[in-house]
Amino acid sequence: MDSNDGSYKLTAIVLVYNGEPDLEPCLESLVNQTLDGLEILLINDASTDDSLSICRKYEMENDNVFVIDKEKNEGLAINANLGIGMAKGEYVILVDNDDIIPDYAYEKLYNKAKETDSDICIGKANFIVMGNQYEMSHYECSVWDDERVISDINEFPSIFHDAFYWNKIIRKDLLVENNIILPPGMIYADRSYSHNAYVKANRIAIIPDCVYMWRIGKDSLSSNRENISNYINKIESYQLDWKYISQYHKDYIKYLIRRILLPIQGIVHDNKFEEYYFTTVYDMLIDAKNLVDDIYDNDLNNLFNIYLYLTLNNERGKLKKLLMMNLSDCTEVIDENGKSYWNLPQFRNPEYGIPDEFFEIKFIENTFFKIDEVKANNDSIVFNNIELPKNYPIEKGYVVFKGLTDSSEIYNDNCLYFEIEKIENEGSIYRAEVPLDRLNIFERYEISFKSINRNQIPNEFRILGSDEMKLTNDNEDVQLTYSSDYKLAVTTKLLNDVLELDCSENTLRFKVNDTDRIKKKLNIYIENDHTHQHALLSLDENGECAMDWKFFLDNNSNYSFIINVFKEDTRLGKEIPLNRKLIRNFKNQTFKNNEDINITIYESSGNVKLKTN
């Protein structure tokens, strides 16, 4: 690899292989970056589809786009290393050919890197499934929660939860001088690349802004965790990473354990997986136990620490028996001596001999979380009687509303946190109240619970429905419901006091009073009640729209006023209808009816109607 020649601030290296279905949205997001001085290298790894012609099109249309077309397919790592060597940017970043980059991402990363004189700047990543955007697990999110600058990885070892290569810019000279590459032939080569850069960096900056949207499909590696060849490749990457990183941070192995254990169900489905786990993986975990002071002093939940305990004690049969059990009904909690324990069948069971400490609840999950009622009132949504384990060491707790329809790509702006409050003299019972005026108009929210324990470790999960939880809808503009996988969701309309209508003799004019709460495309139109033909009024940047009667309306006809909202489907690359509603109950009406036009509000329904003479 050569050092950069200073021609560009940043080089984005796109790893292209048979990416035709999603390649154009990816490249479009790159050429629309707000950062001046961006070089875009497209490394086509002998694609057999139409990827090359798409790349050539963008090369012809953009002076900063360059295509490297390879005759032989050599894999991701070799292509990434090739791109880094050819990069002319001060910093480099790697991009997968099916993902999306928010247009502000590289400008924010570069500016923060320069402001703090950092070798690396990291941003938040979300993932996209079926067109919807989601946050990752709390382990990765704990890295990106707050803005920070670190000069030593021991100041913030949680950074090792982030092993991705596409959400961080790295100074090219750092990579060149330390010969940091992606190991060729390794599927999960990003871990070694990113973590080696961490330990060699003089300074690392982290920003909480979303800088990358990772598209996860049904065939992705992430969705195929039980595949034995993928698992073996992962373990090999972990071993390589651990061997190098442990000399800088000996507890690093603790950040690998969750990833090692995550596909553990594979041992009950695949004999080859079981054998590999209880030989190679077992030896690795034994070495780790001997290296660190206390391997169980980690941020794993109860079940994963029990898996770890049974593995380290070579209890193959007991581990398999536990993995085959249905634990969905095991929700009982025992409060004893200032601690709360999960009363699993293995708790104080002589057959298993597992110490009590492995059942002590240190992280809240749906298993230990109960709500009596969620109620939508006129002006708020109330979560009544949230019950947590009596002795759970909670520092703070939040009900989290995660909006799904924001097309601005700034996910945090559409994610709202409402702190729970303890009910006086009620032990571990809490409530939360969500003002409706904080929620967006025409929005679909997924509802999560986030807790932070006394060790400042966050934990978050989607709230599941249950027979004990009652949903009460007393507001027609708010719908409490469950998603297809029985998780709590809220749909809002909330049009009252938001729209103003001004009807003069010749002109119909709408105005939206609160544009900050409309985070998507909104259309207002009037529809002929008989023919259902309609005239569309799209909002301008100021939240206003207008039309002249004489060009659009039929004689002797009745019209209804309707509002419609569209959601951008990033998977399909188009907008789809989200919600439709008759307009009613305006805050202000300045109707100036004449002999040709008559506008009325129906007293029974409040719907606004227009009649032409």
TIBA-96510 format. One line per 2 residues: number of its first residue (from 0); for each residue x, y, z of C-alpha. Coordinates in steps of 0.2 Angstrom, whole numbers, plus 5000, padded with zeros to 4 digits. Layout:
TIBA-96510
NUM> X:Y:Z | ...
END
This chain:
TIBA-96510
0> 5000:5000:5000 | 5006:5018:4996
2> 5003:5033:5007 | 4989:5045:5001
4> 4994:5059:4990 | 4982:5072:4998
6> 4971:5073:4982 | 4955:5069:4992
8> 4949:5071:5010 | 4941:5054:5010
10> 4941:5038:4998 | 4925:5027:4999
12> 4929:5010:4992 | 4914:5001:4986
14> 4916:4982:4986 | 4906:4976:4971
16> 4901:4959:4967 | 4884:4954:4959
18> 4876:4969:4967 | 4864:4973:4953
20> 4847:4973:4963 | 4853:4986:4976
22> 4869:4994:4968 | 4861:5010:4961
24> 4853:5016:4978 | 4870:5013:4986
26> 4880:5023:4973 | 4866:5036:4972
28> 4869:5039:4991 | 4887:5040:4988
30> 4887:5053:4974 | 4875:5064:4984
32> 4887:5065:4999 | 4889:5083:5006
34> 4907:5081:5009 | 4918:5090:4996
36> 4934:5081:4991 | 4927:5063:4991
38> 4934:5050:4980 | 4924:5035:4976
40> 4932:5019:4970 | 4921:5005:4963
42> 4930:4988:4964 | 4921:4976:4953
44> 4926:4958:4957 | 4922:4950:4941
46> 4903:4951:4943 | 4892:4940:4932
48> 4877:4952:4932 | 4875:4970:4926
50> 4885:4977:4940 | 4899:4983:4929
52> 4888:4993:4917 | 4880:5002:4932
54> 4897:5006:4939 | 4902:5013:4922
56> 4887:5024:4921 | 4891:5032:4937
58> 4909:5034:4932 | 4904:5043:4916
60> 4892:5055:4926 | 4903:5059:4940
62> 4921:5066:4940 | 4926:5058:4957
64> 4920:5040:4953 | 4933:5028:4946
66> 4930:5009:4942 | 4942:4996:4944
68> 4936:4981:4934 | 4944:4964:4939
70> 4945:4949:4927 | 4947:4936:4941
72> 4936:4935:4956 | 4947:4935:4972
74> 4935:4940:4986 | 4931:4954:4998
76> 4947:4955:5008 | 4959:4956:4993
78> 4948:4969:4984 | 4947:4980:5000
80> 4966:4979:5002 | 4968:4984:4983
82> 4956:4999:4985 | 4965:5005:5001
84> 4982:5004:4992 | 4975:5014:4977
86> 4965:5027:4988 | 4971:5045:4986
88> 4961:5051:5001 | 4968:5056:5018
90> 4955:5044:5026 | 4947:5028:5019
92> 4931:5019:5022 | 4924:5003:5015
94> 4907:5001:5008 | 4896:4985:5004
96> 4887:4987:4987 | 4870:4985:4994
98> 4869:4997:5008 | 4864:5015:5010
100> 4874:5030:5017 | 4865:5045:5023
102> 4870:5061:5013 | 4878:5070:5028
104> 4888:5055:5035 | 4905:5057:5027
106> 4905:5076:5031 | 4901:5073:5049
108> 4914:5059:5051 | 4928:5069:5042
110> 4924:5085:5051 | 4925:5077:5068
112> 4941:5067:5064 | 4949:5084:5059
114> 4942:5093:5074 | 4949:5081:5086
116> 4965:5076:5076 | 4959:5058:5076
118> 4966:5043:5066 | 4948:5035:5066
120> 4931:5042:5067 | 4916:5030:5071
122> 4898:5033:5068 | 4882:5024:5072
124> 4875:5010:5060 | 4857:5005:5059
126> 4850:4990:5048 | 4837:4989:5035
128> 4825:4974:5034 | 4811:4974:5022
130> 4812:4993:5020 | 4811:4997:5038
132> 4826:5004:5048 | 4830:4997:5065
134> 4844:4999:5078 | 4856:4986:5082
136> 4858:4977:5099 | 4862:4986:5114
138> 4880:4979:5113 | 4884:4989:5097
140> 4873:5004:5102 | 4883:5005:5118
142> 4898:5011:5108 | 4888:5024:5098
144> 4877:5031:5112 | 4888:5046:5116
146> 4900:5057:5108 | 4917:5054:5114
148> 4936:5055:5110 | 4948:5041:5117
150> 4967:5041:5117 | 4968:5023:5124
152> 4957:5008:5121 | 4958:5004:5140
154> 4948:5020:5143 | 4933:5013:5133
156> 4935:4994:5130 | 4917:4993:5125
158> 4923:4999:5108 | 4928:4981:5104
160> 4909:4977:5101 | 4911:4987:5085
162> 4920:4977:5072 | 4912:4984:5057
164> 4923:4992:5043 | 4909:5002:5035
166> 4904:5014:5049 | 4921:5022:5052
168> 4934:5032:5042 | 4952:5028:5045
170> 4968:5038:5041 | 4976:5029:5027
172> 4994:5032:5034 | 4989:5023:5050
174> 4985:5008:5039 | 5000:5009:5028
176> 5013:5012:5042 | 5006:4997:5053
178> 5002:4986:5038 | 4984:4984:5044
180> 4975:4974:5031 | 4960:4962:5029
182> 4966:4944:5030 | 4963:4937:5013
184> 4952:4922:5012 | 4943:4926:5028
186> 4924:4930:5027 | 4924:4939:5043
188> 4940:4949:5040 | 4933:4966:5046
190> 4936:4961:5064 | 4955:4960:5063
192> 4955:4975:5052 | 4945:4987:5063
194> 4952:4981:5080 | 4970:4981:5074
196> 4967:4999:5069 | 4960:5003:5086
198> 4975:4998:5096 | 4987:5007:5084
200> 4977:5023:5083 | 4983:5038:5093
202> 4966:5045:5095 | 4948:5039:5091
204> 4932:5049:5089 | 4915:5043:5091
206> 4899:5052:5085 | 4881:5046:5089
208> 4874:5050:5071 | 4869:5037:5060
210> 4882:5036:5046 | 4877:5019:5038
212> 4862:5008:5034 | 4866:4990:5033
214> 4853:4980:5022 | 4851:4963:5029
216> 4843:4950:5017 | 4837:4932:5020
218> 4853:4926:5012 | 4865:4936:5022
220> 4879:4929:5034 | 4870:4937:5049
222> 4854:4927:5045 | 4863:4910:5044
224> 4871:4908:5061 | 4870:4889:5062
226> 4879:4886:5046 | 4895:4876:5052
228> 4907:4883:5039 | 4902:4901:5043
230> 4904:4897:5061 | 4921:4889:5059
232> 4926:4905:5049 | 4920:4916:5063
234> 4930:4906:5076 | 4946:4907:5066
236> 4943:4926:5064 | 4941:4927:5083
238> 4956:4917:5087 | 4967:4928:5075
240> 4959:4944:5083 | 4961:4938:5101
242> 4979:4933:5098 | 4984:4950:5093
244> 4973:4961:5103 | 4975:4952:5120
246> 4993:4959:5122 | 4985:4977:5123
248> 4969:4972:5132 | 4968:4956:5141
250> 4950:4956:5145 | 4946:4958:5126
252> 4940:4940:5126 | 4925:4944:5136
254> 4919:4955:5121 | 4920:4939:5110
256> 4911:4927:5121 | 4893:4933:5116
258> 4898:4931:5098 | 4905:4914:5101
260> 4889:4908:5110 | 4876:4916:5099
262> 4874:4902:5087 | 4875:4889:5101
264> 4858:4881:5096 | 4867:4873:5082
266> 4874:4859:5093 | 4857:4852:5095
268> 4854:4852:5076 | 4871:4847:5069
270> 4883:4834:5075 | 4897:4842:5066
272> 4893:4858:5074 | 4893:4850:5091
274> 4909:4841:5089 | 4918:4857:5083
276> 4910:4867:5098 | 4916:4854:5111
278> 4934:4853:5104 | 4940:4869:5096
280> 4928:4881:5104 | 4930:4873:5121
282> 4949:4874:5121 | 4948:4892:5116
284> 4936:4896:5130 | 4947:4887:5143
286> 4962:4897:5137 | 4952:4913:5139
288> 4946:4907:5157 | 4965:4905:5162
290> 4970:4922:5155 | 4957:4934:5163
292> 4954:4937:5181 | 4935:4932:5181
294> 4928:4927:5164 | 4910:4928:5171
296> 4912:4946:5175 | 4905:4952:5159
298> 4889:4960:5151 | 4881:4943:5146
300> 4863:4939:5151 | 4859:4925:5163
302> 4856:4912:5150 | 4872:4915:5140
304> 4882:4914:5156 | 4874:4898:5161
306> 4879:4891:5143 | 4897:4897:5147
308> 4897:4889:5164 | 4891:4872:5157
310> 4903:4873:5142 | 4918:4877:5153
312> 4914:4862:5165 | 4912:4851:5149
314> 4894:4847:5153 | 4889:4842:5136
316> 4873:4833:5140 | 4866:4846:5152
318> 4870:4860:5140 | 4860:4851:5126
320> 4846:4847:5138 | 4845:4865:5142
322> 4845:4871:5124 | 4831:4859:5120
324> 4820:4866:5134 | 4805:4878:5130
326> 4808:4892:5143 | 4794:4904:5137
328> 4784:4900:5153 | 4798:4901:5165
330> 4795:4919:5171 | 4795:4916:5190
332> 4807:4928:5200 | 4812:4924:5218
334> 4817:4939:5228 | 4828:4934:5242
336> 4841:4943:5253 | 4841:4959:5242
338> 4843:4949:5226 | 4831:4943:5212
340> 4834:4926:5205 | 4827:4918:5189
342> 4818:4903:5194 | 4823:4891:5180
344> 4821:4872:5182 | 4840:4872:5184
346> 4840:4884:5199 | 4846:4875:5215
348> 4844:4859:5205 | 4857:4846:5212
350> 4857:4838:5195 | 4865:4853:5187
352> 4874:4860:5202 | 4875:4878:5195
354> 4879:4892:5208 | 4865:4904:5212
356> 4875:4919:5205 | 4871:4913:5188
358> 4853:4915:5191 | 4854:4933:5198
360> 4845:4945:5187 | 4857:4959:5181
362> 4849:4963:5164 | 4830:4966:5161
364> 4822:4956:5147 | 4804:4953:5142
366> 4805:4937:5153 | 4805:4948:5169
368> 4795:4963:5162 | 4776:4966:5165
370> 4764:4979:5161 | 4746:4979:5167
372> 4739:4992:5154 | 4744:5003:5140
374> 4730:5016:5138 | 4728:5030:5124
376> 4719:5045:5132 | 4715:5062:5124
378> 4732:5069:5126 | 4744:5055:5131
380> 4748:5037:5131 | 4750:5030:5148
382> 4759:5014:5153 | 4752:5008:5169
384> 4760:4997:5182 | 4776:4993:5174
386> 4783:4979:5185 | 4802:4975:5186
388> 4811:4962:5197 | 4811:4969:5215
390> 4830:4969:5217 | 4835:4973:5199
392> 4849:4986:5201 | 4841:4999:5189
394> 4848:5017:5187 | 4836:5023:5174
396> 4822:5016:5163 | 4814:5022:5147
398> 4799:5018:5136 | 4806:5020:5118
400> 4796:5025:5103 | 4805:5021:5087
402> 4796:5028:5072 | 4797:5018:5056
404> 4792:5031:5042 | 4806:5044:5043
406> 4813:5045:5026 | 4826:5058:5031
408> 4838:5045:5036 | 4842:5053:5053
410> 4835:5039:5063 | 4838:5047:5080
412> 4827:5062:5076 | 4813:5049:5075
414> 4817:5040:5091 | 4809:5046:5107
416> 4813:5042:5125 | 4801:5044:5139
418> 4808:5040:5157 | 4798:5029:5169
420> 4794:5035:5186 | 4792:5025:5202
422> 4775:5024:5210 | 4778:5030:5228
424> 4777:5016:5241 | 4775:5003:5228
426> 4792:4994:5228 | 4797:4990:5210
428> 4781:4996:5201 | 4783:5011:5188
430> 4773:5021:5176 | 4777:5031:5161
432> 4766:5045:5152 | 4769:5049:5134
434> 4762:5066:5128 | 4754:5065:5111
436> 4761:5082:5106 | 4778:5074:5106
438> 4773:5061:5093 | 4774:5063:5075
440> 4759:5065:5063 | 4754:5049:5054
442> 4768:5038:5061 | 4770:5020:5065
444> 4780:5017:5081 | 4788:5001:5088
446> 4789:5001:5107 | 4804:4996:5117
448> 4810:4996:5135 | 4828:5002:5138
450> 4836:5001:5155 | 4853:5006:5162
452> 4859:4997:5177 | 4871:5004:5191
454> 4886:4998:5181 | 4880:5010:5167
456> 4877:4995:5155 | 4862:4998:5144
458> 4849:4984:5139 | 4835:4986:5127
460> 4821:4975:5120 | 4805:4976:5110
462> 4790:4975:5122 | 4780:4959:5119
464> 4761:4957:5121 | 4754:4946:5134
466> 4738:4940:5141 | 4740:4951:5156
468> 4743:4967:5146 | 4727:4976:5142
470> 4727:4989:5127 | 4714:5003:5129
472> 4711:5014:5114 | 4701:5030:5120
474> 4707:5041:5106 | 4703:5038:5088
476> 4719:5047:5082 | 4730:5034:5091
478> 4729:5015:5088 | 4738:5003:5100
480> 4741:4987:5092 | 4753:4972:5090
482> 4764:4969:5075 | 4764:4952:5066
484> 4777:4945:5079 | 4766:4951:5093
486> 4776:4965:5099 | 4768:4982:5104
488> 4766:4995:5091 | 4757:5012:5090
490> 4750:5021:5075 | 4746:5039:5076
492> 4736:5051:5065 | 4735:5066:5077
494> 4728:5079:5065 | 4719:5090:5077
496> 4726:5108:5078 | 4739:5104:5065
498> 4731:5110:5049 | 4723:5127:5045
500> 4711:5130:5031 | 4709:5146:5022
502> 4695:5147:5009 | 4694:5163:5000
504> 4682:5167:4985 | 4695:5160:4972
506> 4708:5150:4982 | 4709:5135:4993
508> 4724:5136:5005 | 4731:5124:5018
510> 4744:5127:5030 | 4753:5114:5042
512> 4757:5122:5059 | 4769:5109:5065
514> 4780:5104:5051 | 4793:5096:5063
516> 4781:5083:5067 | 4778:5078:5049
518> 4793:5068:5044 | 4787:5060:5028
520> 4778:5065:5012 | 4761:5072:5015
522> 4748:5075:5002 | 4731:5084:5004
524> 4718:5083:4991 | 4699:5085:4988
526> 4690:5070:4981 | 4674:5070:4971
528> 4662:5060:4981 | 4654:5053:4965
530> 4668:5050:4953 | 4682:5048:4966
532> 4693:5059:4955 | 4704:5070:4965
534> 4714:5086:4964 | 4731:5085:4973
536> 4739:5098:4984 | 4757:5094:4989
538> 4765:5104:5003 | 4779:5116:4999
540> 4794:5119:5011 | 4784:5131:5022
542> 4771:5118:5025 | 4758:5127:5014
544> 4748:5122:4998 | 4735:5131:4988
546> 4724:5128:4972 | 4713:5139:4961
548> 4695:5133:4961 | 4691:5135:4943
550> 4705:5124:4936 | 4700:5109:4946
552> 4682:5107:4951 | 4667:5101:4942
554> 4650:5109:4942 | 4637:5103:4954
556> 4648:5091:4963 | 4652:5087:4981
558> 4670:5085:4987 | 4678:5078:5003
560> 4694:5084:5010 | 4707:5070:5013
562> 4725:5069:5019 | 4736:5055:5014
564> 4754:5050:5019 | 4767:5040:5010
566> 4781:5030:5017 | 4798:5028:5007
568> 4801:5009:5005 | 4820:5008:5004
570> 4819:4990:4998 | 4807:4993:4984
572> 4815:5010:4980 | 4798:5018:4979
574> 4784:5026:4990 | 4770:5016:4996
576> 4754:5023:5005 | 4754:5023:5023
578> 4738:5031:5029 | 4723:5040:5023
580> 4710:5050:5033 | 4696:5062:5030
582> 4700:5080:5036 | 4690:5087:5050
584> 4690:5098:5066 | 4701:5113:5059
586> 4709:5125:5071 | 4704:5140:5061
588> 4691:5142:5047 | 4690:5158:5037
590> 4677:5152:5024 | 4672:5165:5012
592> 4658:5156:5003 | 4650:5163:4987
594> 4637:5158:4975 | 4648:5145:4966
596> 4657:5138:4982 | 4650:5132:4998
598> 4661:5124:5012 | 4653:5117:5027
600> 4658:5106:5042 | 4646:5092:5046
602> 4641:5094:5064 | 4639:5075:5067
604> 4656:5070:5060 | 4666:5086:5059
606> 4671:5081:5042 | 4674:5096:5030
608> 4664:5096:5014 | 4664:5107:4998
610> 4650:5109:4986 | 4651:5118:4969
612> 4635:5126:4961
END
